[in-house]
Amino acid sequence: MSTSIVQYILLRSDLLKDLGWSVGALVAQACHASTAALHIFKEDEHTIQYLNDLGNMHKVVLEVPNEESLKKTAEKLKENSISHKLWIEQPENIPTCIALKPYPKEEVKKYVNKFKLYKASMNN
């Protein structure tokens, strides 16, 4: 694979910091969104390449500050035809995470580069 294919995951940091969610619950949200995006876009050529090289899957988890920012980002992705899954946790109906389908990094980084790597401490 000459070009780096990555799956970006954008996760709300306020769930852990302000709303008292556990680290495990947050990890589950990222897993739900990632799995859903891979399933929804399973016929996509980049998804197929990504899944054909399981040992080299590359995910980048980025921190989004709150629900409003997550929803605005989902709208921007939709406007630019960037395939993604906005995960809404049920039954609470809370948007928690966005997972893009796997893309060549260069194609999508401009849509996510304002967000930092998710580095929240478990001691928060």
C-alpha positions as CSV (number, residue, x, y, z in Angstrom):
1,M,0.0,0.0,0.0
2,S,1.7,3.1,-1.2
3,T,-0.7,5.6,0.3
4,S,-1.5,5.6,4.0
5,I,-5.2,4.7,4.6
6,V,-6.5,5.8,8.0
7,Q,-9.7,5.7,9.9
8,Y,-10.3,8.9,11.8
9,I,-12.5,8.7,14.9
10,L,-13.7,11.9,16.6
11,L,-14.7,11.4,20.2
12,R,-16.3,13.9,22.6
13,S,-14.0,14.7,25.5
14,D,-16.8,16.3,27.6
15,L,-18.3,12.9,28.2
16,L,-15.4,11.9,30.3
17,K,-14.4,15.3,31.7
18,D,-17.8,16.9,32.5
19,L,-20.5,14.2,32.2
20,G,-18.8,11.5,34.3
21,W,-18.7,8.7,31.7
22,S,-16.2,6.0,32.3
23,V,-13.1,5.4,30.1
24,G,-14.6,2.0,29.2
25,A,-17.9,3.6,28.1
26,L,-15.9,6.1,25.9
27,V,-13.8,3.3,24.3
28,A,-17.1,1.4,23.6
29,Q,-18.4,4.5,21.7
30,A,-15.4,4.7,19.5
31,C,-15.6,0.9,18.8
32,H,-19.3,1.2,18.0
33,A,-18.7,4.0,15.5
34,S,-15.7,2.4,13.9
35,T,-17.4,-0.9,13.5
36,A,-20.6,0.7,12.1
37,A,-18.6,2.8,9.6
38,L,-16.6,-0.3,8.4
39,H,-19.9,-2.2,8.0
40,I,-21.8,0.6,6.2
41,F,-19.0,1.3,3.8
42,K,-17.8,-2.4,3.4
43,E,-18.0,-2.2,-0.4
44,D,-15.9,0.9,-0.6
45,E,-12.4,0.3,-2.2
46,H,-10.5,2.0,0.6
47,T,-12.4,0.0,3.3
48,I,-11.7,-3.2,1.4
49,Q,-7.9,-2.3,1.3
50,Y,-8.0,-1.3,4.9
51,L,-9.6,-4.6,6.0
52,N,-7.3,-6.7,3.8
53,D,-4.3,-5.6,5.8
54,L,-5.6,-6.1,9.4
55,G,-2.1,-6.1,10.9
56,N,-1.5,-2.6,9.6
57,M,-4.8,-0.9,10.4
58,H,-4.3,2.7,11.3
59,K,-6.8,4.6,13.4
60,V,-6.5,8.2,14.7
61,V,-8.6,9.2,17.6
62,L,-9.2,12.9,17.9
63,E,-10.8,14.9,20.7
64,V,-13.9,17.0,20.0
65,P,-14.9,19.2,22.9
66,N,-18.7,18.8,23.0
67,E,-21.9,17.7,21.3
68,E,-22.3,21.0,19.4
69,S,-18.8,20.7,17.9
70,L,-19.5,17.0,17.0
71,K,-22.7,17.9,15.2
72,K,-21.1,20.8,13.3
73,T,-18.3,18.5,12.2
74,A,-20.8,15.9,11.0
75,E,-22.6,18.6,9.0
76,K,-19.3,19.8,7.4
77,L,-18.4,16.2,6.5
78,K,-21.8,15.7,5.0
79,E,-21.6,18.9,3.0
80,N,-18.2,17.8,1.6
81,S,-19.4,14.2,0.8
82,I,-17.0,12.6,3.3
83,S,-18.5,9.3,4.3
84,H,-18.8,8.8,8.0
85,K,-21.0,7.5,10.8
86,L,-22.3,9.7,13.5
87,W,-22.8,7.4,16.5
88,I,-25.8,8.2,18.6
89,E,-25.9,6.2,21.9
90,Q,-29.3,4.7,22.6
91,P,-31.5,4.7,24.5
92,E,-30.2,8.1,25.7
93,N,-30.1,9.5,22.2
94,I,-26.7,11.2,22.8
95,P,-24.3,11.8,19.8
96,T,-21.0,10.6,21.1
97,C,-18.6,9.9,18.2
98,I,-17.9,10.2,14.5
99,A,-16.0,7.5,12.6
100,L,-15.0,8.3,9.0
101,K,-14.7,5.4,6.6
102,P,-11.1,4.5,5.9
103,Y,-9.6,7.2,3.6
104,P,-6.2,8.0,2.3
105,K,-4.9,10.4,4.9
106,E,-4.3,13.3,2.4
107,E,-7.9,13.2,1.2
108,V,-9.5,14.0,4.6
109,K,-7.0,15.5,7.0
110,K,-8.1,19.0,6.2
111,Y,-11.5,18.2,7.6
112,V,-10.2,17.0,10.9
113,N,-6.8,18.8,11.4
114,K,-8.3,21.4,13.8
115,F,-8.8,18.6,16.4
116,K,-6.0,17.3,18.6
117,L,-5.2,13.7,19.4
118,Y,-7.4,12.4,22.2
119,K,-5.0,12.3,25.2
120,A,-7.4,12.6,28.2
121,S,-6.0,11.0,31.3
122,M,-7.8,8.4,33.2
123,N,-7.2,10.4,36.4
124,N,-9.5,13.3,35.3
